[in-house]
Amino acid sequence: MIPRYARSGARDSFAVCGTGSQPVHVPLRQLGPEAFAEVWPPLQEGVLFGSVSADETKPIEEVTREVYARVIEEVRAAGYPYFLRMWNHVGSLNEIERGLERYQRFCAGRHDAFIEAGYHHDVDLPAASAVGTPGRGLVTYYLAAREPGVQIENPRQVSAYRYPRQYGPKSPSFSRATIWRDTVFVSGTSSVVGHETVHAGDVAAQLEETLRNIAMLVPLANVGAAKTYVRRAADYPLIADRLADVFPANLYLEADICRPDLLLEIEAVARAPVSS
């Protein structure tokens, strides 16, 4: 279940198309000579694609909690109670608001919604990403299934749901990857070892560390499609040149990353390794 990147005329936004649903539009600028839309193939029986776009009429943590409560209720009612992959696009992600970074406030709302719905952080969390868009608001889209995936973690990293409180009052609620049938959904992955950013300010070193982290979750040769979020557009040529021979399909978006000292984040969809 690998998405394809279809040519699109829109460079100042990014569209995601799920089977039988209206496209989801994300206000992120695409980098590179061509613009693309993310197109999910006809999904296997037992998988649901959905999305929510919410204006920010109240604090972002409340918006997030309400969006997550809504989608949890919807997938359960539809008979697809297990999230496999979630994408979150948060307005002004790194801005400090009432003493906390808006990413931390988003994490608090997501954490509370999962806990209130009875999710257990060590077995029930989907793969996910959360990156920043201009302005305000939240765009979330997801894949949910009738049967659960398998949550996996990276031994080089502290599980995000076990981060110390220096990263916010409520831990980020996602797995490093989720395996579902023959597919591995790799979360947004960056240059983090343990729980700390490494190679601050050095985009080339951060890129190599990020690839090492992904390789701990799935062989790089198994990746069918990758999406890279780039904080500084000027770093795009270096990143794209390195990844051109690593992944068969690449898409690049200019976006804020969850920590101000992180310069890029890569997510991927891969074929699950064959057991020997």
Contacts in CASP RR format, 6 or more apart in sequence:
PFRMAT RR
TARGET T0000
AUTHOR 0000-0000-0000
METHOD contacts of the structure
MODEL  1
MIPRYARSGARDSFAVCGTGSQPVHVPLRQLGPEAFAEVWPPLQEGVLFG
SVSADETKPIEEVTREVYARVIEEVRAAGYPYFLRMWNHVGSLNEIERGL
ERYQRFCAGRHDAFIEAGYHHDVDLPAASAVGTPGRGLVTYYLAAREPGV
QIENPRQVSAYRYPRQYGPKSPSFSRATIWRDTVFVSGTSSVVGHETVHA
GDVAAQLEETLRNIAMLVPLANVGAAKTYVRRAADYPLIADRLADVFPAN
LYLEADICRPDLLLEIEAVARAPVSS
1 40 0 8 1.000
1 41 0 8 1.000
1 43 0 8 1.000
1 44 0 8 1.000
1 47 0 8 1.000
1 180 0 8 1.000
1 181 0 8 1.000
1 182 0 8 1.000
1 183 0 8 1.000
1 269 0 8 1.000
2 41 0 8 1.000
2 183 0 8 1.000
2 224 0 8 1.000
2 225 0 8 1.000
2 269 0 8 1.000
2 270 0 8 1.000
2 271 0 8 1.000
3 38 0 8 1.000
3 39 0 8 1.000
3 40 0 8 1.000
3 41 0 8 1.000
3 225 0 8 1.000
3 269 0 8 1.000
4 39 0 8 1.000
4 41 0 8 1.000
4 225 0 8 1.000
4 249 0 8 1.000
5 36 0 8 1.000
5 37 0 8 1.000
5 38 0 8 1.000
5 39 0 8 1.000
5 225 0 8 1.000
5 249 0 8 1.000
5 250 0 8 1.000
5 251 0 8 1.000
6 36 0 8 1.000
6 37 0 8 1.000
6 39 0 8 1.000
7 34 0 8 1.000
7 35 0 8 1.000
7 36 0 8 1.000
7 37 0 8 1.000
8 15 0 8 1.000
8 35 0 8 1.000
8 36 0 8 1.000
8 37 0 8 1.000
9 35 0 8 1.000
10 30 0 8 1.000
10 35 0 8 1.000
10 37 0 8 1.000
11 29 0 8 1.000
11 30 0 8 1.000
11 35 0 8 1.000
12 27 0 8 1.000
12 29 0 8 1.000
12 30 0 8 1.000
13 25 0 8 1.000
13 26 0 8 1.000
13 27 0 8 1.000
13 28 0 8 1.000
13 29 0 8 1.000
14 25 0 8 1.000
14 26 0 8 1.000
14 27 0 8 1.000
14 28 0 8 1.000
14 30 0 8 1.000
14 37 0 8 1.000
14 38 0 8 1.000
14 253 0 8 1.000
15 23 0 8 1.000
15 24 0 8 1.000
15 25 0 8 1.000
15 26 0 8 1.000
15 37 0 8 1.000
15 38 0 8 1.000
16 23 0 8 1.000
16 24 0 8 1.000
16 26 0 8 1.000
16 37 0 8 1.000
16 38 0 8 1.000
16 39 0 8 1.000
16 40 0 8 1.000
16 51 0 8 1.000
16 87 0 8 1.000
16 141 0 8 1.000
17 23 0 8 1.000
17 24 0 8 1.000
17 37 0 8 1.000
17 38 0 8 1.000
17 39 0 8 1.000
17 40 0 8 1.000
18 39 0 8 1.000
18 40 0 8 1.000
18 43 0 8 1.000
18 49 0 8 1.000
18 50 0 8 1.000
19 40 0 8 1.000
19 41 0 8 1.000
19 42 0 8 1.000
19 43 0 8 1.000
19 49 0 8 1.000
20 49 0 8 1.000
21 49 0 8 1.000
21 50 0 8 1.000
21 51 0 8 1.000
23 37 0 8 1.000
24 51 0 8 1.000
24 53 0 8 1.000
24 139 0 8 1.000
24 141 0 8 1.000
25 53 0 8 1.000
25 139 0 8 1.000
26 89 0 8 1.000
26 133 0 8 1.000
26 139 0 8 1.000
27 89 0 8 1.000
27 133 0 8 1.000
27 134 0 8 1.000
27 139 0 8 1.000
28 89 0 8 1.000
28 131 0 8 1.000
28 132 0 8 1.000
28 133 0 8 1.000
28 253 0 8 1.000
28 254 0 8 1.000
28 255 0 8 1.000
29 233 0 8 1.000
29 253 0 8 1.000
29 254 0 8 1.000
30 36 0 8 1.000
30 251 0 8 1.000
30 252 0 8 1.000
30 253 0 8 1.000
30 254 0 8 1.000
31 230 0 8 1.000
31 233 0 8 1.000
31 236 0 8 1.000
31 240 0 8 1.000
31 252 0 8 1.000
31 253 0 8 1.000
31 254 0 8 1.000
32 236 0 8 1.000
32 240 0 8 1.000
32 252 0 8 1.000
36 251 0 8 1.000
38 227 0 8 1.000
38 251 0 8 1.000
40 49 0 8 1.000
40 143 0 8 1.000
43 49 0 8 1.000
43 143 0 8 1.000
44 181 0 8 1.000
46 80 0 8 1.000
46 145 0 8 1.000
46 146 0 8 1.000
46 147 0 8 1.000
47 80 0 8 1.000
47 84 0 8 1.000
47 143 0 8 1.000
47 144 0 8 1.000
47 145 0 8 1.000
47 146 0 8 1.000
48 75 0 8 1.000
48 78 0 8 1.000
48 80 0 8 1.000
48 143 0 8 1.000
48 144 0 8 1.000
48 145 0 8 1.000
49 141 0 8 1.000
49 142 0 8 1.000
49 143 0 8 1.000
50 71 0 8 1.000
50 141 0 8 1.000
50 142 0 8 1.000
50 143 0 8 1.000
50 144 0 8 1.000
51 139 0 8 1.000
51 140 0 8 1.000
51 141 0 8 1.000
51 142 0 8 1.000
52 67 0 8 1.000
52 70 0 8 1.000
52 71 0 8 1.000
52 138 0 8 1.000
52 139 0 8 1.000
52 140 0 8 1.000
52 141 0 8 1.000
53 138 0 8 1.000
53 139 0 8 1.000
53 140 0 8 1.000
54 63 0 8 1.000
54 66 0 8 1.000
54 67 0 8 1.000
54 137 0 8 1.000
54 138 0 8 1.000
54 139 0 8 1.000
54 140 0 8 1.000
55 136 0 8 1.000
55 137 0 8 1.000
56 63 0 8 1.000
56 91 0 8 1.000
56 136 0 8 1.000
56 137 0 8 1.000
56 138 0 8 1.000
57 63 0 8 1.000
59 97 0 8 1.000
59 98 0 8 1.000
59 105 0 8 1.000
60 90 0 8 1.000
60 91 0 8 1.000
60 97 0 8 1.000
60 102 0 8 1.000
60 105 0 8 1.000
60 106 0 8 1.000
60 136 0 8 1.000
60 137 0 8 1.000
60 138 0 8 1.000
61 105 0 8 1.000
61 106 0 8 1.000
61 108 0 8 1.000
61 109 0 8 1.000
61 112 0 8 1.000
62 109 0 8 1.000
63 137 0 8 1.000
63 138 0 8 1.000
64 105 0 8 1.000
64 106 0 8 1.000
64 108 0 8 1.000
64 109 0 8 1.000
64 110 0 8 1.000
64 113 0 8 1.000
64 138 0 8 1.000
65 109 0 8 1.000
65 110 0 8 1.000
65 112 0 8 1.000
65 113 0 8 1.000
67 113 0 8 1.000
67 138 0 8 1.000
67 140 0 8 1.000
68 109 0 8 1.000
68 110 0 8 1.000
68 113 0 8 1.000
68 114 0 8 1.000
68 140 0 8 1.000
69 113 0 8 1.000
69 116 0 8 1.000
69 117 0 8 1.000
71 140 0 8 1.000
71 142 0 8 1.000
72 113 0 8 1.000
72 114 0 8 1.000
72 117 0 8 1.000
75 81 0 8 1.000
75 82 0 8 1.000
75 83 0 8 1.000
75 142 0 8 1.000
75 144 0 8 1.000
79 146 0 8 1.000
80 144 0 8 1.000
80 145 0 8 1.000
80 146 0 8 1.000
81 144 0 8 1.000
81 146 0 8 1.000
82 124 0 8 1.000
82 144 0 8 1.000
82 145 0 8 1.000
82 146 0 8 1.000
82 147 0 8 1.000
82 148 0 8 1.000
82 149 0 8 1.000
83 125 0 8 1.000
83 126 0 8 1.000
83 142 0 8 1.000
83 143 0 8 1.000
83 144 0 8 1.000
83 145 0 8 1.000
84 126 0 8 1.000
84 127 0 8 1.000
84 142 0 8 1.000
84 143 0 8 1.000
84 144 0 8 1.000
84 145 0 8 1.000
84 149 0 8 1.000
84 178 0 8 1.000
84 180 0 8 1.000
84 185 0 8 1.000
85 126 0 8 1.000
85 127 0 8 1.000
85 128 0 8 1.000
85 142 0 8 1.000
85 143 0 8 1.000
85 178 0 8 1.000
85 185 0 8 1.000
86 126 0 8 1.000
86 127 0 8 1.000
86 128 0 8 1.000
86 129 0 8 1.000
86 140 0 8 1.000
86 141 0 8 1.000
86 142 0 8 1.000
86 143 0 8 1.000
86 174 0 8 1.000
87 128 0 8 1.000
87 129 0 8 1.000
87 140 0 8 1.000
87 141 0 8 1.000
87 142 0 8 1.000
88 106 0 8 1.000
88 110 0 8 1.000
88 128 0 8 1.000
88 129 0 8 1.000
88 130 0 8 1.000
88 131 0 8 1.000
88 138 0 8 1.000
88 139 0 8 1.000
88 140 0 8 1.000
89 130 0 8 1.000
89 131 0 8 1.000
89 132 0 8 1.000
89 133 0 8 1.000
89 138 0 8 1.000
89 139 0 8 1.000
89 140 0 8 1.000
89 255 0 8 1.000
90 102 0 8 1.000
90 103 0 8 1.000
90 106 0 8 1.000
90 130 0 8 1.000
90 131 0 8 1.000
90 132 0 8 1.000
90 133 0 8 1.000
90 137 0 8 1.000
90 138 0 8 1.000
91 102 0 8 1.000
91 132 0 8 1.000
91 133 0 8 1.000
91 134 0 8 1.000
91 135 0 8 1.000
91 136 0 8 1.000
91 137 0 8 1.000
91 138 0 8 1.000
92 102 0 8 1.000
92 132 0 8 1.000
92 133 0 8 1.000
92 134 0 8 1.000
92 135 0 8 1.000
92 136 0 8 1.000
92 256 0 8 1.000
93 101 0 8 1.000
93 102 0 8 1.000
93 103 0 8 1.000
93 106 0 8 1.000
93 130 0 8 1.000
93 131 0 8 1.000
93 132 0 8 1.000
93 133 0 8 1.000
93 256 0 8 1.000
93 257 0 8 1.000
93 258 0 8 1.000
94 101 0 8 1.000
94 102 0 8 1.000
94 103 0 8 1.000
94 132 0 8 1.000
94 256 0 8 1.000
94 259 0 8 1.000
94 260 0 8 1.000
95 101 0 8 1.000
95 102 0 8 1.000
96 102 0 8 1.000
97 105 0 8 1.000
98 105 0 8 1.000
100 168 0 8 1.000
100 169 0 8 1.000
101 168 0 8 1.000
103 130 0 8 1.000
103 258 0 8 1.000
103 259 0 8 1.000
104 167 0 8 1.000
104 168 0 8 1.000
104 169 0 8 1.000
104 170 0 8 1.000
106 130 0 8 1.000
106 138 0 8 1.000
107 130 0 8 1.000
107 168 0 8 1.000
107 170 0 8 1.000
107 171 0 8 1.000
107 172 0 8 1.000
107 173 0 8 1.000
108 168 0 8 1.000
108 169 0 8 1.000
108 170 0 8 1.000
109 170 0 8 1.000
110 172 0 8 1.000
110 173 0 8 1.000
111 170 0 8 1.000
111 171 0 8 1.000
111 172 0 8 1.000
111 173 0 8 1.000
112 170 0 8 1.000
114 121 0 8 1.000
114 124 0 8 1.000
114 125 0 8 1.000
114 173 0 8 1.000
118 124 0 8 1.000
119 125 0 8 1.000
119 173 0 8 1.000
121 161 0 8 1.000
121 171 0 8 1.000
121 173 0 8 1.000
122 151 0 8 1.000
122 159 0 8 1.000
122 161 0 8 1.000
123 151 0 8 1.000
124 148 0 8 1.000
124 151 0 8 1.000
125 151 0 8 1.000
125 161 0 8 1.000
125 173 0 8 1.000
125 174 0 8 1.000
125 175 0 8 1.000
126 142 0 8 1.000
126 151 0 8 1.000
126 174 0 8 1.000
126 175 0 8 1.000
126 178 0 8 1.000
126 185 0 8 1.000
127 174 0 8 1.000
127 175 0 8 1.000
127 176 0 8 1.000
127 177 0 8 1.000
127 178 0 8 1.000
127 185 0 8 1.000
127 186 0 8 1.000
127 187 0 8 1.000
127 188 0 8 1.000
127 267 0 8 1.000
128 173 0 8 1.000
128 174 0 8 1.000
128 175 0 8 1.000
128 187 0 8 1.000
128 188 0 8 1.000
129 174 0 8 1.000
129 187 0 8 1.000
129 188 0 8 1.000
129 229 0 8 1.000
129 265 0 8 1.000
129 267 0 8 1.000
130 172 0 8 1.000
130 258 0 8 1.000
131 229 0 8 1.000
131 253 0 8 1.000
131 255 0 8 1.000
131 256 0 8 1.000
131 257 0 8 1.000
131 258 0 8 1.000
131 265 0 8 1.000
132 255 0 8 1.000
132 256 0 8 1.000
132 257 0 8 1.000
133 139 0 8 1.000
133 255 0 8 1.000
133 256 0 8 1.000
143 185 0 8 1.000
145 180 0 8 1.000
149 178 0 8 1.000
149 179 0 8 1.000
149 180 0 8 1.000
150 178 0 8 1.000
150 179 0 8 1.000
150 180 0 8 1.000
151 175 0 8 1.000
151 177 0 8 1.000
151 178 0 8 1.000
152 175 0 8 1.000
152 176 0 8 1.000
152 177 0 8 1.000
152 178 0 8 1.000
152 179 0 8 1.000
152 217 0 8 1.000
153 159 0 8 1.000
153 175 0 8 1.000
153 176 0 8 1.000
154 176 0 8 1.000
154 177 0 8 1.000
154 213 0 8 1.000
154 216 0 8 1.000
154 217 0 8 1.000
155 216 0 8 1.000
156 193 0 8 1.000
156 194 0 8 1.000
156 212 0 8 1.000
156 213 0 8 1.000
156 216 0 8 1.000
157 176 0 8 1.000
157 192 0 8 1.000
157 193 0 8 1.000
157 194 0 8 1.000
157 195 0 8 1.000
157 213 0 8 1.000
158 194 0 8 1.000
158 195 0 8 1.000
159 175 0 8 1.000
159 176 0 8 1.000
160 171 0 8 1.000
160 172 0 8 1.000
160 173 0 8 1.000
160 174 0 8 1.000
160 175 0 8 1.000
160 176 0 8 1.000
161 171 0 8 1.000
161 172 0 8 1.000
161 173 0 8 1.000
161 174 0 8 1.000
162 171 0 8 1.000
163 171 0 8 1.000
163 172 0 8 1.000
163 195 0 8 1.000
164 195 0 8 1.000
167 195 0 8 1.000
172 258 0 8 1.000
174 187 0 8 1.000
175 187 0 8 1.000
176 186 0 8 1.000
176 187 0 8 1.000
176 189 0 8 1.000
176 217 0 8 1.000
177 184 0 8 1.000
177 185 0 8 1.000
177 186 0 8 1.000
177 187 0 8 1.000
177 217 0 8 1.000
177 218 0 8 1.000
178 184 0 8 1.000
178 185 0 8 1.000
179 185 0 8 1.000
179 272 0 8 1.000
181 272 0 8 1.000
182 271 0 8 1.000
182 272 0 8 1.000
183 269 0 8 1.000
183 270 0 8 1.000
183 271 0 8 1.000
183 272 0 8 1.000
184 217 0 8 1.000
184 218 0 8 1.000
184 222 0 8 1.000
184 268 0 8 1.000
184 269 0 8 1.000
184 270 0 8 1.000
184 271 0 8 1.000
184 272 0 8 1.000
185 269 0 8 1.000
186 214 0 8 1.000
186 217 0 8 1.000
186 218 0 8 1.000
186 223 0 8 1.000
186 267 0 8 1.000
186 268 0 8 1.000
186 269 0 8 1.000
186 270 0 8 1.000
187 267 0 8 1.000
188 229 0 8 1.000
188 265 0 8 1.000
188 266 0 8 1.000
188 267 0 8 1.000
189 210 0 8 1.000
189 213 0 8 1.000
189 214 0 8 1.000
189 217 0 8 1.000
189 265 0 8 1.000
189 266 0 8 1.000
189 267 0 8 1.000
189 268 0 8 1.000
190 197 0 8 1.000
190 206 0 8 1.000
190 210 0 8 1.000
190 213 0 8 1.000
190 257 0 8 1.000
190 258 0 8 1.000
190 259 0 8 1.000
190 262 0 8 1.000
190 264 0 8 1.000
190 265 0 8 1.000
190 266 0 8 1.000
191 197 0 8 1.000
191 198 0 8 1.000
191 199 0 8 1.000
191 205 0 8 1.000
191 206 0 8 1.000
191 207 0 8 1.000
191 209 0 8 1.000
191 210 0 8 1.000
191 213 0 8 1.000
191 262 0 8 1.000
191 263 0 8 1.000
191 264 0 8 1.000
192 198 0 8 1.000
192 209 0 8 1.000
192 213 0 8 1.000
192 262 0 8 1.000
193 209 0 8 1.000
193 213 0 8 1.000
197 259 0 8 1.000
197 261 0 8 1.000
197 262 0 8 1.000
198 205 0 8 1.000
198 206 0 8 1.000
198 209 0 8 1.000
199 205 0 8 1.000
199 206 0 8 1.000
199 209 0 8 1.000
200 261 0 8 1.000
201 261 0 8 1.000
201 263 0 8 1.000
203 232 0 8 1.000
203 235 0 8 1.000
203 238 0 8 1.000
203 239 0 8 1.000
203 263 0 8 1.000
203 264 0 8 1.000
204 238 0 8 1.000
204 242 0 8 1.000
206 262 0 8 1.000
206 263 0 8 1.000
206 264 0 8 1.000
207 238 0 8 1.000
207 239 0 8 1.000
207 242 0 8 1.000
207 243 0 8 1.000
207 264 0 8 1.000
210 264 0 8 1.000
210 265 0 8 1.000
210 266 0 8 1.000
211 220 0 8 1.000
211 246 0 8 1.000
211 266 0 8 1.000
214 220 0 8 1.000
214 223 0 8 1.000
214 266 0 8 1.000
214 268 0 8 1.000
218 268 0 8 1.000
218 270 0 8 1.000
218 272 0 8 1.000
218 273 0 8 1.000
219 270 0 8 1.000
219 273 0 8 1.000
220 246 0 8 1.000
220 247 0 8 1.000
222 270 0 8 1.000
222 271 0 8 1.000
222 272 0 8 1.000
222 273 0 8 1.000
223 246 0 8 1.000
223 247 0 8 1.000
223 248 0 8 1.000
223 268 0 8 1.000
223 269 0 8 1.000
223 270 0 8 1.000
224 247 0 8 1.000
224 248 0 8 1.000
224 249 0 8 1.000
224 268 0 8 1.000
224 269 0 8 1.000
224 270 0 8 1.000
224 271 0 8 1.000
225 247 0 8 1.000
225 248 0 8 1.000
225 249 0 8 1.000
225 250 0 8 1.000
225 251 0 8 1.000
225 268 0 8 1.000
225 269 0 8 1.000
226 243 0 8 1.000
226 246 0 8 1.000
226 247 0 8 1.000
226 249 0 8 1.000
226 250 0 8 1.000
226 251 0 8 1.000
226 266 0 8 1.000
226 267 0 8 1.000
226 268 0 8 1.000
226 269 0 8 1.000
227 250 0 8 1.000
227 251 0 8 1.000
227 252 0 8 1.000
227 253 0 8 1.000
227 266 0 8 1.000
227 267 0 8 1.000
227 268 0 8 1.000
228 239 0 8 1.000
228 243 0 8 1.000
228 250 0 8 1.000
228 251 0 8 1.000
228 252 0 8 1.000
228 253 0 8 1.000
228 264 0 8 1.000
228 265 0 8 1.000
228 266 0 8 1.000
229 253 0 8 1.000
229 254 0 8 1.000
229 255 0 8 1.000
229 257 0 8 1.000
229 264 0 8 1.000
229 265 0 8 1.000
229 266 0 8 1.000
229 267 0 8 1.000
230 236 0 8 1.000
230 239 0 8 1.000
230 252 0 8 1.000
230 253 0 8 1.000
230 254 0 8 1.000
230 255 0 8 1.000
230 263 0 8 1.000
230 264 0 8 1.000
231 254 0 8 1.000
231 255 0 8 1.000
231 256 0 8 1.000
231 257 0 8 1.000
231 262 0 8 1.000
231 263 0 8 1.000
231 264 0 8 1.000
232 263 0 8 1.000
233 254 0 8 1.000
235 263 0 8 1.000
235 264 0 8 1.000
236 252 0 8 1.000
236 254 0 8 1.000
239 252 0 8 1.000
239 264 0 8 1.000
240 250 0 8 1.000
240 252 0 8 1.000
243 250 0 8 1.000
243 266 0 8 1.000
244 250 0 8 1.000
247 268 0 8 1.000
255 265 0 8 1.000
257 263 0 8 1.000
257 264 0 8 1.000
257 265 0 8 1.000
258 265 0 8 1.000
END
